[in-house]
Each structure stands twice: as structure tokens, then as C-alpha cells.
Amino acid sequence: MAPRKQPTKRVTRSQSAQAPSPVAAESESLQVQLPTKPSKQLENPLQVVGATQYVYELIEAESNVSNWVQWFVLLFVGNVVFLLFKENEDPSKFDPQHLYDAMFALLCVFCQIAVVFHHQWKKYKISGNNAPQLPEFNLLYATFIPLAVSLLQAPKYLILLGGCVTLVSDLQIVVQIGVAVLLEVQLVSSHDSYHPTFPIMALTPVWHLCVQYLLQYVAPKSFTKSDRNIIATLSVVLLVFIDNTSPVYLQILQKLMVSFASATGLCYPIYIVYQKTERNWAVLALLQIVFYILGFHLSTYFLTPVLSTDPFSWLDQFIQATETRWTIFRAWLGAVFVVLPAVFAVKSYFPLDVRRKVWHFALFGALAYPLVLDSELVSLALVGLFGLLLLVELQRALRLPPIGAYLDTLFVDFLDDKDRKGEVLSSYIYLVLGAALPIWFDSKSQEAVAGIITVGLGDSIASLVGKRLGANRWPGTNKTVEGSVAFVLATLASLSAFRYFGQNEFSYSNILCTSMLAAIVEGCTTMNDNLLVPVFTYLCLYLFKHF
């Protein structure tokens, strides 16, 4: 006689609700006897309740006040974008169809995240290992900001950017690329003015993923997943969206970055040999010579057709085109030889936060007034500064003689804990990039000042005030409410001053609302605010001026 089956212990919904959090290593609610193989369909409604309860408790465990505040800020800004497109009477400028395209891209992102979470949940129910987790919170910004800026400024690029933002999920690479391409093909039908070829639509997500994995391989401690996604999206914009109709400074930026990346990639095998030969000086000399000669010739080769002459002759003519431009350039040159030695000479007399923020103040002082007088010169200067920082950081990060170790020693007194742990000093690259992006978007726009104000004054004053007077911290961060108030006052005063001198015509309600929202994001986010806050401020200034 066959043995009788033991009755399966039934777990009621009330018992499941009283179970400890599923985030714990061994949840009591998961002690039901589970099958050894995944079933093709749910066996009983309890599994659905368990997954839903798990999500609720996971959100409760991982969320804090700062996260909810950021959610409300993004929902508020998103609602304003929705109202702008729905109530605007000029569909040629704000076409509701473009809004639906952006919303469809966001829906694709959400569906992918849900699919990944469901797959992880099924595996967790079987094995009890590797409990599924929520995606990195800052991926919200990596998705929302590119779509919002493109929607308001260049809606035709939503096709390719929509495909890029869908790559934030953890699906398999082939599936990610397939979803991105399918979304791009779907969005093409709603755009009359821009129809990228299918190879471009297929290669864009491939390039995006290549940049992500390259950053993860080269500097895994320096860049979070959100950082990698944002940088990869910017690389797509740089490589695909800039053409011969773009401003000349953007074309120069594109050619220089392509030359830099090409020279670095071609010299990488020599660097590997240099490492394996115990840093042989002959190999080092070959590496340095080949890199700089190759970079110089590639830059000249790419830039000459754009400038219609050799780059140095064009630069000389550009700087001396007007007396104002020549005066600004000489002032910058003098400041370099005065300010830089002075900062390094007195750095030991000041605390770390003052030493770090002095570069923010210097950037604001160098660019604020020239931006009003000659925005094209400032745009080109930021291109040069960004490229120079990349060269310096390449030498420092690899400790390449003769100056690599010296540069590392020179910067060590300006590093915080995050920079010390990472392979790349991303803070200073983000500083220049954050100041430059609003200017590169449109150097003649009123919103161009967003970057230099937020990173030059707002963020700096917030940090200094918060360190000394801050008593109430934003939950989950080391930033203070007092620092955020200082950010609001500094940004409000700066934008009002630019308005007084005729740089912009923003209403005071726009300035106040933008300053407050930017301060909240700066205070609550755990991302590098040097990059996020300037672009967010730019977005708000542009958005609110239409109301």
C-alpha cells in the first residue's frame, strides 16, 4: 500500500502579512514547501500575494524621505511638461505626439524592469538565494532627464534617445538591443522631419552598451550604473546628433573626442606591453610619442575640413576677431599664471571643502561676465578645458612618467573620499561638463547660465554653509537643509543679477521655483550633483518660462 501524502501546510493571507520582511535572509513567509523546478504558471494565488507583498516591503525598506521628495519633484516637473504640450496652441513647436513618444519610451523602461524583477522573483522562490532588488534609484534621472531635454529642445532626436534610455534594464544584451531597435522603429512612424537609417538605429544601442561596459571595465569604482548610462547617452549625442549644421564649437568637440578616443584605443596595445615589460622606459617613450603624434594628426585631419584651414590658424583668427574676444583671452591667460600657482601655494592653509570649492568659484569668475559678452568664445574655451582635463586625467590615472605621478601628488590634497576610492577623478570632469552642457545646448539662450551658476555658486555656497551651520540633514544623505537654503539664496541672487544686466528675461516666479527645485534635487540626490543639477536647472528654466 502506497504511503499517504503528508498534508501541505496552508498559509493564510493574515499569516503571510504577519511574516517578517522578505528582505531578510530567511523569510518565514518563504518556508512553504516549494517545487524543485519552476512551474509554467502560478500554482495558487498566494504566490501573487507574496510577490506583491515583497515589493511593498522592499520599497518600504529601501526608500527614505529623500527618495520620496525626489519622486514628487520629478512628477511635478513631468506634469508641467504634460500641461505645456497639452495646452499649447502651437502644435508645430510642442507636438503632443512627441509627448506620447516620450511616454511610450518610459513605459518600455518600466515593462523591462518589471520583467527582470519577475524573473528574479521566480528564481528566488525556488532557490531562496539572490533576492530581487529594486533598480538603482538614480536611474530615474538617467531616463527622465535625456527624454525631457530632447522633448523640449530637439524632439526629432527622441527616436534614438528613446532607444538609449531603454538600456537601463538588466535584460540580456541581445534582448536589450532588440527592444531598443523595436522602439526606435515604432517611433519613426510619428516623426516627419527625421528618419534615421536602420543601420544607425541598430548601431546606436550597440554603441551605448559598449560605452557602458567600457566604463565598467576601466573604472568600476568611479562610475555607478546611472553615471555610465548618462555618459553613454552623451556619447551617442556627441557621435550621432552633431553634423555640419551644428555650431562650430560642437563640431570641434566631436572631432577632438573622436581623435582622443582613437589615439587612446590604438595605443592601448603599447600600454599593455609597457605593463608587461615592468614599465620599460623605451616602451614608455614609444607610447607617449605615438599617442601625441597620432592624436595631433588625427585632430588636424578631422578638423581641417570643418574649419577650411589648419586648426591653429583658425584659432588665431578666431581669438583676434574682435577686441573684446582678445581682451578676454588675455585675461584668462594671465589668471592661469596667477591663480593656479596661488591656489597650490596656499592649499595647506584651508580645509578640504574650501580647497575643493575654490575651483568652482574660479570657474564662475572666469566665465560669468565673458558669457554675457561673447558666448561663442566661452563655448570654445570649455571645449578646450574639457579636452585638457581628459589628457591630464589619462596621464594621472595611469601614473605615466614623467608627469603622471607628479599630477597624482598635485591633486591628492583636493580629493574627497569618493575620488580616493575610484580609479578616475570624475568630480572635476563633471564640474567642467556640468558648467558646459547648458552652454553647449545653446550658447545664446537665456538658460545657458544654468551650469556656471549652480556649480559655480549654488553648490559651492551650499557645501560651505552646510558644513559650518548645518544641523538638519536630508535623510539618506550627508547634505543639510541649511545648505539647501543657502543654495536657493545663491541661485536666486545670481539669476536675478544676470536678469538685471540683461542676460535673461526670466520672471521672478520662474527664478524662485527653479532655485527651490534645484536645491531640493541637489540636497536629496546621491548622484554627482556637478552633472545632474546644472542640466536639471536648465530644464526647469526653459520649461517654466512658457507659463
N, C-alpha and C positions, 0 to 999 in steps of 0.2 A: 504494500500500500504506500502510495507516494506521500511524502511528508507534506503537511498542511503549510500553506504560505503564512508567514507572520503578517499580522495586520500592519499596514503602513500608518505611521503616526501622522495624524492630520494636524495642521497648524491653522488656527483660526486667524481671521484678519486682525482681531484685537490683540492676539498674542504676537502677531508679526509687528504690529505697531509699537508694542512694548519692548521689542528687541533692541539691543544696543546698536549704535551707529554702524552701518556696513563698512565704514572707512577703517574700522578696527581690523586687526589681523585675522581674528576668527570671530565672525558674527554668529550669534546664536540663531538668527533667522535663517542661516545658511546650513544648519545642521540637519536639514531634511535629507533623506537618502536620495542622491541624485543618480541618474543613469551614467554609465561609463562612456557612452557615446552620445554625441549631440543629436537630439531628435530633430526631425524636419519641421515640426510645428510644436507650439507650446502645449504641454500636456494638461495644464489646468490654469485657471485664472490667477492663481496665487503667484505664478512666475511674473505675470504682468504687474501685479501689485508690488512684488518685490523689487522689480527694476525701477518702477516709478518712485517707490519709497527711497530706494538707494539714491536716485538722482536728487530728490528733495534734500535728503540728509547730506549728500555730498556738497550741494550748493550752500547749505547752511554752515557746513564745516569749513569750506574754503573761502566763503565770501566774508567781507567785512564792510564797515561803513564806507570806506574809501571806494571800494568797488561799486557799491550801490550808487554813490554820488556820481561816479563816472558814467554809469549806465544812464542815469537821469539826464546828465549833461548831453550825452550823445543822442538820446531820444529827443531831447528838446531841439537840438540843432537839426536832427533829421526831420522833425516835424516842421521846422521853419523852412527847410528845403522843399518839403512836400507842398506847403502853402504857397511858396514862391512859384512853383511850376503849375499848380492847380488854379491859382487866381490871377496869374499874369495874363494880360490881354495880347501879348506879342508871342505867338507860338513859334515864330522863326528864331527867337532868341532863347526862349525857355519852352522847348517842346515837351509836352507831357510824356510822349513816347520814350524819350530819353530817360525820364524818371522811372518809367516802368522797366526799362532795360537794366538800370542800376539795381532796382528792387529784385528783379529776376536773378541777377548775379548774387545778391545777398542770400536769396532763397536757395540757390545752388550750394553755397557755402554751408548753410545750416543743414541741408539734407546730407551732405557729405559727412559732417561732424556727427549727425545722428546715426548714419550707417556705421561709421567707425566705432562709435560708442556701443551700439547694439552688438556688433561683432565681438568687441572686447568683453561685454557683459556675458554673452553666451559662453565664452571660454572660461570666464571667471566662475560661472555657475558650475562648470564641470570640474575644474581643477582646484578652485579656491585660491589660485595664485594670480598675481598681477592684476589687482583690482583696477577696473577702468577709472580714469580720472578725467576731469574737465579739461578742455584745451587751455592753453596759456591765455590769461585774461587779456594781455596786451595785443593779442591777435585781432581784437576788435578794432584797434587803431590801424593795424596793417591792412585791414579790409575796408573800413569805413572811409578813412582819410583819402586814399587814392581815388576811390569812386566818387566821393563828394567833390574833390577838386576838379576832376575830369568832367563831371556832370555840369559844373558851373562855368568852367573856363574852356574846355575843349571836349564837348560831348562826342565828337566823332571818334575819339580815341577810346571810348567806352568798350568798343568791341574787343580790343586786345587787352585792355586793363581788366575787363571783366574776367577774361581767361586767367590773367595773372593772380587775381585775388582768390580764385577758387583753389589755388595751390597751397593754401594754408592747412589743409587737412592732412591726416596721416594715412591716406589710402596708398596702395601700391603705386609706384611711379607710373607704370603704364596706364593704370586706371585714371590717375590724376591728369595725365596728358590727354587722354581720351575725353574726359569730362570737360576740360578746358577748351579743347578744339570744338566739341559739340556745342558748347555755349557760344563760342565765337561765331560759328556758322549760323546759329539761331539768331544772334544779334545783327548779323549783316543785313538781314531782310528788312530791318527797321531803319537803316541808315542809307540816305540817298547820296550824300556827299563824299563818303569814304568807304571804299571797298577793297580792303587788303587782299592780296592774293592768298590762295590756300597755303603755299609754302611758308609765307610769312606767319599765317595763323598757326601753322603746325610747329614752326621753329620757335615762336615766341615763348610758349610754356616750356619747351626744352631748354632754351637759354636761361629762363627764370630759375628752373630747378638746378641747372649747372652752377649758377652763381650761388644759390643756397648751399649746395653741397661743398662747393669750393671754400666758402667762408667757414663752414663747419669743420672742414678738414684742416684749414690753415690756422684758424683761431677759434677753437671750440669754447674757450672760456671768455672770450671778449664779446661775442655776439649771441644774444638769445634768439630763439626762433622768430620772434617778432622783428628783431633787428634784421635778421637775414632776409625775411620776406620783404621788408621795406627797401633794403638796399638792392635786392634783386629786381623789385619793381622799378626803382630809379634807374637801374642799368638798362632795363627794357626801354624806358622813356628816352634815355640818352642815345641808345643804339638805333631805335626804330623810328621815333617820332621827330627827330631833328633832321631836317632836309635843307635844301638850298634856299628855301623861303624863310627859314628861321633866322633870328638875329645873328649877326656875325659872331658875337661872343659865345653863343651856344654852339655854333659850328666849330669854332676854335676849341671849345671844351670837348666836343665829341672827338675831334681828330687827335687831340692830345691824349685823351684817355685810351683811345684805341692804340695809339703808339706806345703808351706806357704799358698797357696790358700785353701787347705783342712782344715788346722787348723783354718784359719780365718772363713771359712764358718760354720764349726762345732761349733765354739764358738760364732757365731752371736746370737743365741737364748739367751745365757747367757748375752750378752751385752744388748739385749732388756730388759731383766729382771732388769739388773743394772740400766738402764734409768728409768724404771717404778717404781723402789723402791727408787727413789730420791738418786741415787748413793750410795747405801749402801756399807759400807766397806767390809762386809763379802762376798757379791756378787762380789765385785771388786777383792778381794783376790782369790776367786774361778776362776774368769775369767782369771786373769794373770797366775795362776798356771796351769790351764788346757791348756791354749794356748801354753805356752812354753814347757810344758811336752809333749803335743801332737805333737807339731812341731818337737821337738827333736827326738822322737821315730819314727815319720813318715820319717824324713830325714835319720835316721840311717837305717830304714827298706828298703828304696828305694836305698840308696847309697851303701850299703854293697855288693849286687850282682855285681854292676858296678865296684867297687874298689877291690873286692876279699878280703877285710879285713874291719875292722871298720874305719870310716872316719877319726878319729883323728890320728890313727896310720899311715894311708896312707898319711895324710897331713904332718906329721912329717918327714916321709921318703922322701916325695916329696921336701920339703924345703931344706933338708940337702943332697940331692942327689949330688949336686956339690958345690964347694966352692964359685963360682960366685953367685949362687942362694941364698946361705946362707948369703953372704955379702949384697946382695940387700935387702933381707928381714930384716936384722938388721938395715940397713939404713932407710928403711921405718918406722920401729918401732920407731927408735929414732926421726924421723921427726914428727911423730904423737904427741909425748910428748913434742916437742919443738915448732913446727909451730902452732898447734891448740891453745894452750894457748896464744901464742904471738898474733895471729890474733884477738882473742876475747878481749885481753887486750888493743889493740891499735885501735880497730874498730871505736871508737868515734872520732878519730882524722882525719878521712878520709871521703870524700864524698861517697854517696851511690854507684855510679858506680865503684869506686875503691874498696870498700868493697866487692861488688859482683864479680868483675873480679879477685880478689886475689885468689879465688878458682879455676878459670880457669888456672891461671899461676901456681898454686901449682900442679894441675893435670898434666900439661905439664912437669913441672920439675921432678915430681915423676916417670913419665912413659917413657919419651923420650929415655933416654940412656938405661934403662933396656929393652925396647922393642927391641933394636938392639942386646943386649946381650942374652936375654932369653925371647922370645915371649910367651912361654907357661906359665911361671910364671906370666907375665903381664896379660894374658888372665884369669888365675885363680884368680888373685888379683881383677880384675874388676868384676868377678862373686861375690866374697865376698863383695866388696864395694857396688855393686848394691843391694844385699840382705840386707846388713846392713842399707842402706838408706830406703828401704821399711819398715823395722822394726821400725826405728826411726820415719818415717813419719806416720806410723799407730798409734803410741803412741801419737805423736804431734797432728795429725788431730782430734783424739777422745778425746784429753785432759785427758788421763787416768792417774790418780795418780799411783805411786808417782813422775814420771818424765815427764808426758805429758805436764803439764802447764809450767814446767821449760824449756823444749825444745822449746815450743812456744815462750817464752820470749827470749830465747837464739837466735832464728833465726829472730826475728822481725826486727832487725837493718839491715838485709840483704835482705829484701823483697822489690820488686817494686810494683807498683800499681796493676799489673795483679795478682801477687801472693797474695796480700792482699785481693783481691775480691774473689778469689777462695777458695774452701774447701781444696784443695791439693796443696802443693808446688811442682808443676810439673817441674819448671825450673831446679832444682838441680838433679832430677831424669833423666830429658832429657840430662843434662850435662854429667852424667856418661854413659848413654845409647848411646849418640852420639859419645863419645870417644871410647866406647867398640864395637859398631856394626862392623866397618871396621876390627877390630882385631878379633872379633868372626867369621866373614865371613871366614877368613883365616889368622891366626896369622903370618904365614911365608911369606905371599905375600908382594910385594912391596907397595901395596895400603893400607896396614894396618895402616900406619902413618896418613892417611887422617883425622881421627877423632881427635886425640890429637893435630894436627897442626891447624885445623880450629877452634875448640872450645877453645883450649888452648892458641893460639897466635892470629890467624887471627881475630876471632870475638872480642876478648878482646881488641886488639890494635885498631880495627875499632871503637869500642864503645868509648874508651878513647879519641882518636883523634877527632872523630865526635862531642863529647860533647864540646870540647875545641876549635877546629879550624873549625868546620863545619859551612858553611854558605849557602849551596845549598842542599835542601832536595829532596829526591826522592818523587815524587808526591804520595800522599796517605799514606805515612809512616812518621815516625819521625826520619828516618835514613838519613845520609847525604852522598853526593857524595865524600866528602873529607874522610869520614870514609871508604868508599868502596875502595878508592885509597890506604889507609893505609892497608886494608885487603889484597889487591893484593900484596903489597910490603912485608908484613909479611909472607904471604903464599909462595910467590916466594922465599924469602930468606930461609925459613925453609926447603922447599922441596929441594932446591939446596944444603943446608948444609947436609941433610941426603944423598943426592946423592954423595957428596964429601967424606963422611965417608963410602960409600959402601953399604948403606941400600937399595938403589934403582938404577936403570939404566934408569930412565925416561929421555927422550930428553928435552932440554930446551924449545922447542916449545910446548911440552905436558904440562910442568910445567906452562908456561906462559898462555896458553889457558885455562887450568883448573883453575888457580888462578883468571883469569878475569871472567870466567863464574860463579864460586862460589861466587865471590864478588858481581856480579850483582844479583844473587839469594838472597844472604844474605841481600843486601840493599833494594831489592824490595818486598820481601815476608813479609806477616803479620803473617805467621806461627811462631812457636817457632823454631828459627834457630839452637838451640843446637842439634836438632834431624835431621832436614832436610839437612842442609848444609854439615855435615860430610858424609852422605850417597850419596849425590849428587856429592861431591868431589871424593869419592871413585869410583863412576860410571864413571866419566869423566877420571880419571887417568887410569882406566882399559881399557876404550874404546879407548882413543887416542894413547895408546902405540902400537896398532896394525896398525898404519898408519905411 
